[in-house]
Amino acid sequence: MSIMLVLLLLHLAVALPVCVHILLTKHEAAVPAWLAVVLVSPFLGAFIYWILGINRVERRARKLRGGRRPNYVPQLKDPALPFADLPTAQQRQLFHYDAAVHDAPFVGGNRITPLIGAEQAFPDMLAAIADAKATLALSVYIFQCDDIGTQFVEALTAAHSRGVDIHVLVDEIGSGDKARAADKQLATAGIATARFIPQKIRFLPVVNLRNHRKIMIIDGRVGFIGGMNIARNYNDSKETVRDLHFRVTGPVLEQMNAAFEADWRFATGEELRLPLVESDAAAVNQPQYARVVPDGPDDTFQRTLWILLGALALAQKSVHILTPYFLPNDALTYALSVCALRGVDVRVIVPKKTDIRMVDWAMRAKFQDLIEHGIKVYLAPAPFDHSKLMIVDDNWVLVGSSNWDQRSLRLNFEANLECYDANLAEVMEAHFQLMQQDAKLVSLKSVQGVSRRIRLRNNFARLFTPYL
């Protein structure tokens, strides 16, 4: 028997079981691509699928969640109808749909305060740490030990010395070696720290996953959520990144607690019980209504995608989106197009230049199709705007850590805040309009006028959108 025949038989022996796994577990759109990778690339294709294609996180997450308290404290008799005074059929459908996608109820009695840029966010967060009395939980994607990170390390260390029980969770890929000093300083001070999916051999099958959440909860009385990392380049005095963060008080903090507890248990195997939020029962049916939407490649898979699709389907007047990375999949692209063709004012503001050149190219590959269907796309000048914001019909707002790309919607662990409040929507709409003033509308003529070489480059980059 020739060597080539032996290698072929070995390739088939490895590839065929992998192909069976793909056919049984993968969504229809991904099946042809994975089958091609495995069959055309002997041994290497199967290895790539073993690393990137198998979702082991869901299995492990479900095992670790055994015995954990519910991800919210029910406070409403009818979670499908969170408000007693929903005036329109559209609103009733929206909340019926939302309840079907994610069972955590909207809870009232919250106060959600936008923090525009590091100039507002960092001082407010540091002041809250300084005022901590009992517990503090911090989850962040990037924690750099530069001058800004050092301020947080010192504030956390001081809080710990006062007896505050602190837990800090950072992402291994996002923080990398730059955060080692921060980890070591916090651990040396006796603070509990952990890394989400550390770069070790046993975590190799899930090395492509990220914990992209940015959450901080203090004493069960105040929390922070949004897109802000802890790093110098967010600092307004030397601003290279602009972002949004939100200060939160009220019953929705209980859902933020639960998200952090689940992540800590996943990363460490340790149980954690953050203090329950003491809410005023009389305030439950008062604005601001909000709920946390956790998302990730576990049993919360693609919740955010479904919520985006529902919001687009029910939008009547306007959909305004601010996002750093705009690489919607086909379902979202069609939903945005249908929304605009129905006469809804659909506008998207993205950076003229992001921090990832291939993302810039891939985004531009989608512009013509979007513009031809009535979607207005704007390019915002520097500084790079990392904000994540969606406003629908002047009353529904989605903020948090998710970008409009497939990495956020399929691979990352994300945390978003879904809000129903006209006052918050008005404030965020004013911010959107301010960003639009400095942005340039992309014309169909300018997109059609790019050279063949540029279009080839952009369309080639577009092929990699599932992993950008």
C-alpha positions as CSV (number, residue, x, y, z in Angstrom):
1,M,0.0,0.0,0.0
2,S,1.5,3.3,-1.1
3,I,2.1,6.1,1.4
4,M,-0.3,8.4,-0.4
5,L,-3.1,5.9,0.0
6,V,-2.3,5.4,3.7
7,L,-2.4,9.2,4.2
8,L,-5.7,9.4,2.4
9,L,-7.3,6.7,4.5
10,L,-6.0,8.4,7.7
11,H,-7.3,11.7,6.5
12,L,-10.8,10.2,5.9
13,A,-10.7,8.4,9.2
14,V,-10.1,11.8,10.9
15,A,-12.3,14.0,8.7
16,L,-15.4,11.9,8.4
17,P,-16.2,11.9,12.2
18,V,-15.5,15.6,12.2
19,C,-17.9,16.1,9.3
20,V,-20.6,14.2,11.1
21,H,-20.1,16.5,14.1
22,I,-20.4,19.5,11.9
23,L,-23.6,18.3,10.3
24,L,-25.2,17.5,13.6
25,T,-24.2,20.7,15.5
26,K,-23.5,23.6,13.2
27,H,-26.0,26.1,11.9
28,E,-26.8,25.8,8.2
29,A,-24.9,28.8,7.0
30,A,-21.6,27.6,8.7
31,V,-21.8,24.0,7.5
32,P,-20.5,24.3,3.9
33,A,-17.5,26.4,5.0
34,W,-16.5,24.0,7.8
35,L,-16.9,21.0,5.6
36,A,-14.7,22.5,3.0
37,V,-12.0,23.4,5.6
38,V,-12.0,19.9,7.0
39,L,-12.1,18.0,3.7
40,V,-9.7,20.1,1.7
41,S,-7.1,20.6,4.4
42,P,-6.0,17.1,5.6
43,F,-5.5,17.0,9.4
44,L,-5.0,20.8,9.6
45,G,-8.6,21.4,8.9
46,A,-9.8,19.0,11.6
47,F,-7.3,20.6,14.0
48,I,-8.7,24.1,13.2
49,Y,-12.2,22.9,13.8
50,W,-11.2,21.3,17.1
51,I,-9.8,24.7,18.2
52,L,-12.3,27.1,16.7
53,G,-15.4,25.2,15.7
54,I,-16.5,23.2,18.8
55,N,-18.4,25.1,21.4
56,R,-17.2,23.5,24.7
57,V,-18.0,26.6,26.6
58,E,-21.8,25.9,26.6
59,R,-21.3,22.5,28.0
60,R,-18.9,23.7,30.8
61,A,-21.0,26.7,31.6
62,R,-24.2,24.6,32.1
63,K,-22.3,22.3,34.4
64,L,-20.9,25.1,36.5
65,R,-24.3,26.9,36.7
66,G,-25.8,24.0,38.6
67,G,-27.3,25.2,41.9
68,R,-26.8,28.9,41.1
69,R,-29.6,31.3,42.0
70,P,-31.8,32.6,39.2
71,N,-30.3,35.3,37.0
72,Y,-32.9,37.7,38.3
73,V,-35.2,38.3,41.2
74,P,-38.8,38.2,39.8
75,Q,-40.6,41.4,40.7
76,L,-43.4,41.5,38.2
77,K,-46.5,39.3,38.1
78,D,-46.7,39.2,34.3
79,P,-43.2,39.4,32.7
80,A,-44.7,39.4,29.2
81,L,-46.4,42.7,30.1
82,P,-43.9,44.7,32.2
83,F,-45.9,48.0,32.2
84,A,-49.5,48.5,33.2
85,D,-49.9,51.4,30.7
86,L,-48.4,50.2,27.4
87,P,-50.3,52.5,25.1
88,T,-49.7,51.0,21.6
89,A,-49.8,47.6,19.9
90,Q,-46.2,48.1,18.9
91,Q,-45.0,48.4,22.5
92,R,-47.1,45.4,23.6
93,Q,-45.6,43.3,20.8
94,L,-42.1,44.5,21.6
95,F,-42.3,43.4,25.2
96,H,-44.1,40.2,24.5
97,Y,-41.3,39.4,22.0
98,D,-38.5,40.4,24.5
99,A,-40.0,38.2,27.2
100,A,-39.8,35.2,24.7
101,V,-36.2,35.9,23.9
102,H,-34.9,36.5,27.4
103,D,-36.8,35.7,30.6
104,A,-35.3,38.4,32.8
105,P,-38.1,41.0,33.3
106,F,-37.8,44.7,32.9
107,V,-37.7,46.2,36.3
108,G,-38.6,49.8,37.2
109,G,-37.3,52.1,39.8
110,N,-33.8,52.5,38.3
111,R,-31.7,55.5,37.6
112,I,-29.5,55.2,34.6
113,T,-27.0,58.1,34.1
114,P,-24.9,58.4,30.9
115,L,-21.2,59.1,31.4
116,I,-19.8,60.6,28.2
117,G,-16.2,59.8,27.8
118,A,-13.5,59.0,30.3
119,E,-13.6,62.6,31.7
120,Q,-17.0,61.7,33.3
121,A,-16.7,58.0,33.7
122,F,-13.3,57.5,35.4
123,P,-13.8,60.0,38.2
124,D,-17.3,58.7,38.9
125,M,-16.0,55.1,39.0
126,L,-13.1,56.0,41.3
127,A,-15.3,58.0,43.6
128,A,-17.7,55.0,43.9
129,I,-14.7,52.7,44.7
130,A,-13.6,55.2,47.4
131,D,-17.1,55.0,48.9
132,A,-17.4,51.2,48.9
133,K,-18.3,49.7,52.2
134,A,-18.7,45.9,51.9
135,T,-18.3,44.4,48.4
136,L,-17.0,45.3,45.0
137,A,-17.1,43.2,41.8
138,L,-15.3,44.4,38.7
139,S,-15.2,42.7,35.3
140,V,-13.3,44.4,32.4
141,Y,-12.0,43.3,29.1
142,I,-8.8,45.5,29.2
143,F,-7.1,46.5,32.4
144,Q,-3.8,48.2,31.6
145,C,-1.4,49.1,34.4
146,D,-0.6,52.6,33.0
147,D,-1.3,55.8,34.8
148,I,-5.1,55.3,34.6
149,G,-4.9,51.7,35.6
150,T,-2.6,52.6,38.5
151,Q,-5.3,54.9,39.8
152,F,-7.8,52.0,39.8
153,V,-5.2,49.6,41.4
154,E,-4.6,52.2,44.2
155,A,-8.3,52.8,44.7
156,L,-9.1,49.1,44.9
157,T,-6.2,48.4,47.2
158,A,-7.3,51.2,49.5
159,A,-10.9,49.8,49.5
160,H,-9.5,46.3,50.3
161,S,-7.5,47.8,53.3
162,R,-10.8,49.2,54.6
163,G,-12.3,45.6,54.6
164,V,-14.1,45.7,51.3
165,D,-14.5,42.2,49.8
166,I,-13.2,42.7,46.2
167,H,-13.3,40.4,43.1
168,V,-11.6,41.5,39.9
169,L,-12.0,39.5,36.6
170,V,-10.1,40.4,33.5
171,D,-10.0,38.8,30.0
172,E,-6.8,37.0,29.2
173,I,-6.7,38.0,25.5
174,G,-8.0,41.5,26.0
175,S,-5.7,42.4,28.8
176,G,-2.6,40.4,27.8
177,D,0.8,41.0,29.3
178,K,0.1,44.7,29.8
179,A,-2.2,43.8,32.7
180,R,0.2,41.4,34.4
181,A,1.5,44.1,36.7
182,A,-2.1,45.1,37.6
183,D,-3.0,41.5,38.4
184,K,0.1,41.0,40.5
185,Q,-0.4,44.2,42.4
186,L,-4.0,43.4,43.3
187,A,-3.2,39.9,44.2
188,T,-0.2,41.0,46.4
189,A,-2.6,43.3,48.2
190,G,-4.8,40.2,49.0
191,I,-7.5,41.0,46.4
192,A,-9.2,38.1,44.6
193,T,-8.4,38.2,40.9
194,A,-9.0,35.8,38.0
195,R,-8.5,35.6,34.3
196,F,-11.2,34.5,31.9
197,I,-10.0,31.6,29.7
198,P,-6.3,32.0,30.5
199,Q,-3.7,31.0,27.9
200,K,-3.0,27.5,29.0
201,I,-3.0,24.2,27.2
202,R,-6.2,23.0,28.7
203,F,-8.0,26.1,27.5
204,L,-6.7,25.7,23.9
205,P,-10.1,24.6,22.5
206,V,-11.7,27.8,23.6
207,V,-8.8,30.2,23.0
208,N,-10.9,32.1,20.4
209,L,-13.5,33.2,23.0
210,R,-13.4,36.5,24.9
211,N,-15.2,38.0,28.0
212,H,-15.9,41.4,26.6
213,R,-18.2,42.5,29.5
214,K,-17.5,45.7,31.4
215,I,-19.3,45.6,34.7
216,M,-18.7,47.0,38.2
217,I,-21.1,46.6,41.1
218,I,-20.5,48.1,44.5
219,D,-22.3,47.1,47.7
220,G,-25.5,46.2,45.7
221,R,-26.3,49.9,45.5
222,V,-24.5,51.3,42.5
223,G,-23.1,49.8,39.3
224,F,-21.4,50.7,36.0
225,I,-21.9,49.1,32.6
226,G,-21.0,50.1,29.0
227,G,-18.1,49.9,26.7
228,M,-15.3,51.5,28.7
229,N,-12.1,49.7,29.4
230,I,-9.5,50.8,32.0
231,A,-6.6,52.2,30.0
232,R,-4.8,55.5,29.3
233,N,-6.1,55.9,25.7
234,Y,-9.6,56.4,27.1
235,N,-8.4,59.4,29.2
236,D,-9.8,62.7,27.8
237,S,-6.6,64.6,28.4
238,K,-4.8,62.4,25.8
239,E,-7.9,61.0,24.1
240,T,-7.5,58.5,21.3
241,V,-10.6,56.5,22.2
242,R,-14.1,58.0,22.9
243,D,-16.7,55.9,24.6
244,L,-19.9,55.7,26.6
245,H,-20.4,54.2,30.1
246,F,-23.5,54.2,32.4
247,R,-24.0,54.6,36.1
248,V,-26.8,52.5,37.4
249,T,-28.8,52.3,40.6
250,G,-32.0,50.3,41.3
251,P,-33.4,46.8,41.0
252,V,-31.6,46.0,37.7
253,L,-28.3,45.8,39.7
254,E,-29.5,42.3,40.8
255,Q,-29.3,41.1,37.2
256,M,-25.8,42.7,36.9
257,N,-24.8,40.8,40.1
258,A,-26.0,37.5,38.6
259,A,-24.0,38.1,35.4
260,F,-20.8,38.6,37.4
261,E,-21.4,35.7,39.7
262,A,-21.8,33.4,36.6
263,D,-18.6,34.6,35.1
264,W,-16.7,34.3,38.3
265,R,-17.9,30.7,38.8
266,F,-17.0,29.9,35.2
267,A,-13.5,31.3,35.6
268,T,-12.6,30.0,39.0
269,G,-15.1,27.3,39.9
270,E,-15.9,29.2,43.1
271,E,-19.3,30.2,44.4
272,L,-19.8,33.9,44.9
273,R,-22.8,35.6,46.5
274,L,-23.0,39.3,46.0
275,P,-25.4,41.2,48.2
276,L,-29.0,41.4,47.1
277,V,-30.2,44.8,46.0
278,E,-32.7,46.3,48.3
279,S,-35.4,47.8,46.1
280,D,-38.3,50.0,46.9
281,A,-41.4,47.9,46.0
282,A,-43.4,51.1,45.4
283,A,-40.9,52.2,42.7
284,V,-41.1,49.0,40.7
285,N,-43.7,50.3,38.4
286,Q,-42.0,53.7,37.9
287,P,-39.4,54.6,35.2
288,Q,-36.7,53.9,34.4
289,Y,-37.4,50.4,33.2
290,A,-34.3,48.3,32.3
291,R,-33.0,44.8,32.2
292,V,-29.6,43.2,31.6
293,V,-29.1,41.1,28.5
294,P,-26.2,38.7,28.9
295,D,-24.9,37.1,25.7
296,G,-22.3,34.5,24.9
297,P,-21.5,31.2,23.2
298,D,-23.1,29.3,26.1
299,D,-26.8,29.0,26.9
300,T,-27.3,32.7,26.3
301,F,-26.3,32.3,22.7
302,Q,-27.3,35.1,20.3
303,R,-29.8,36.8,22.6
304,T,-28.6,40.2,21.5
305,L,-28.9,39.3,17.9
306,W,-32.6,38.3,18.4
307,I,-33.3,41.4,20.4
308,L,-31.8,43.6,17.6
309,L,-33.9,41.8,15.0
310,G,-37.1,42.3,17.1
311,A,-36.4,46.0,17.6
312,L,-35.8,46.5,13.9
313,A,-39.0,44.6,13.0
314,L,-41.1,46.7,15.3
315,A,-39.5,50.1,14.7
316,Q,-42.0,52.7,13.4
317,K,-40.1,56.0,13.1
318,S,-36.4,55.8,13.6
319,V,-33.4,53.6,14.3
320,H,-30.2,55.3,15.2
321,I,-27.0,53.3,15.7
322,L,-23.6,54.3,17.0
323,T,-21.0,51.4,16.9
324,P,-17.2,51.1,16.4
325,Y,-17.4,48.0,14.3
326,F,-20.3,47.5,11.8
327,L,-20.1,44.1,10.3
328,P,-23.7,42.8,10.5
329,N,-24.5,39.3,9.3
330,D,-27.0,38.7,6.5
331,A,-30.0,38.5,8.9
332,L,-29.2,41.9,10.4
333,T,-28.4,43.4,7.0
334,Y,-31.7,42.3,5.6
335,A,-33.5,43.5,8.7
336,L,-31.9,46.9,8.5
337,S,-32.8,47.1,4.8
338,V,-36.4,46.1,5.3
339,C,-36.7,48.6,8.1
340,A,-35.4,51.4,5.9
341,L,-37.5,50.4,2.9
342,R,-40.6,50.6,5.2
343,G,-39.8,54.3,5.6
344,V,-38.1,54.2,9.0
345,D,-35.2,56.6,9.4
346,V,-32.2,54.3,9.7
347,R,-28.9,55.9,10.4
348,V,-25.5,54.3,11.4
349,I,-22.5,56.2,12.6
350,V,-19.1,54.4,12.4
351,P,-15.6,55.6,12.8
352,K,-13.8,56.8,9.7
353,K,-10.8,54.8,10.9
354,T,-11.0,52.1,13.6
355,D,-8.0,50.5,15.4
356,I,-8.2,47.5,13.1
357,R,-7.4,48.2,9.4
358,M,-9.0,45.0,8.1
359,V,-12.2,45.9,9.9
360,D,-12.2,49.2,8.1
361,W,-11.9,47.5,4.7
362,A,-14.6,44.9,5.5
363,M,-17.0,47.5,6.7
364,R,-16.7,49.5,3.5
365,A,-17.5,46.3,1.5
366,K,-21.0,46.5,2.9
367,F,-21.7,50.1,2.4
368,Q,-23.1,50.0,-1.2
369,D,-25.7,47.4,-0.4
370,L,-26.8,49.3,2.7
371,I,-27.0,52.7,1.1
372,E,-28.9,51.3,-1.9
373,H,-31.6,50.2,0.5
374,G,-32.0,53.6,2.1
375,I,-29.7,53.3,5.1
376,K,-27.7,56.4,5.9
377,V,-24.1,55.6,6.8
378,Y,-21.9,58.3,8.4
379,L,-18.2,58.2,9.0
380,A,-17.0,59.9,12.2
381,P,-13.6,61.6,12.3
382,A,-11.0,60.9,15.0
383,P,-10.9,60.3,17.9
384,F,-11.9,56.6,17.4
385,D,-15.4,56.3,18.9
386,H,-15.8,53.0,20.7
387,S,-19.4,53.7,21.8
388,K,-22.2,51.2,21.5
389,L,-25.7,52.7,21.3
390,M,-29.0,51.9,19.6
391,I,-32.1,54.1,19.9
392,V,-35.5,53.1,18.5
393,D,-38.5,55.4,18.2
394,D,-37.4,57.8,21.0
395,N,-38.2,55.4,23.8
396,W,-36.1,52.2,23.5
397,V,-32.3,52.2,24.1
398,L,-29.7,49.5,24.0
399,V,-26.3,50.1,25.5
400,G,-23.4,48.0,26.7
401,S,-20.5,46.0,25.4
402,S,-21.8,44.5,22.1
403,N,-20.5,45.6,18.7
404,W,-22.4,45.1,15.5
405,D,-20.1,42.3,14.4
406,Q,-20.2,38.5,14.4
407,R,-17.4,38.3,17.1
408,S,-19.7,40.2,19.6
409,L,-22.9,38.4,18.5
410,R,-21.5,34.8,18.3
411,L,-18.1,34.4,20.1
412,N,-17.8,37.0,22.9
413,F,-19.4,37.0,26.3
414,E,-21.2,40.4,26.4
415,A,-23.4,42.3,28.7
416,N,-25.9,44.9,27.5
417,L,-28.5,47.1,29.2
418,E,-31.9,47.2,27.5
419,C,-33.8,50.3,28.6
420,Y,-37.3,51.6,28.1
421,D,-37.4,55.3,29.0
422,A,-38.3,58.3,26.9
423,N,-36.1,60.7,29.0
424,L,-33.0,58.5,28.6
425,A,-33.7,58.1,24.9
426,E,-33.9,61.9,24.6
427,V,-30.5,62.3,26.2
428,M,-28.9,59.7,24.1
429,E,-30.6,61.0,20.9
430,A,-29.0,64.4,21.6
431,H,-25.6,62.7,21.9
432,F,-26.2,60.8,18.6
433,Q,-27.1,64.1,16.9
434,L,-23.9,65.7,18.3
435,M,-21.8,62.9,16.9
436,Q,-23.6,63.1,13.5
437,Q,-22.8,66.8,13.2
438,D,-19.1,66.0,12.9
439,A,-19.6,62.9,10.8
440,K,-19.7,62.7,7.0
441,L,-22.6,61.1,5.1
442,V,-21.3,58.3,2.8
443,S,-22.8,58.9,-0.7
444,L,-23.6,56.1,-3.1
445,K,-21.5,57.9,-5.8
446,S,-18.4,57.8,-3.6
447,V,-18.9,54.1,-2.9
448,Q,-19.4,53.2,-6.5
449,G,-16.4,55.3,-7.5
450,V,-13.7,53.3,-5.7
451,S,-11.2,51.5,-7.8
452,R,-11.4,47.8,-8.6
453,R,-8.3,47.2,-6.6
454,I,-9.9,48.8,-3.5
455,R,-13.1,46.8,-4.0
456,L,-11.1,43.6,-4.3
457,R,-9.2,44.4,-1.1
458,N,-12.4,45.3,0.8
459,N,-14.3,42.2,-0.4
460,F,-11.4,40.0,0.5
461,A,-11.4,41.4,4.0
462,R,-15.1,40.8,4.2
463,L,-14.5,37.1,4.0
464,F,-13.0,37.2,7.5
465,T,-15.9,39.0,9.2
466,P,-16.9,36.0,11.3
467,Y,-13.6,36.3,13.3
468,L,-12.8,40.0,13.1
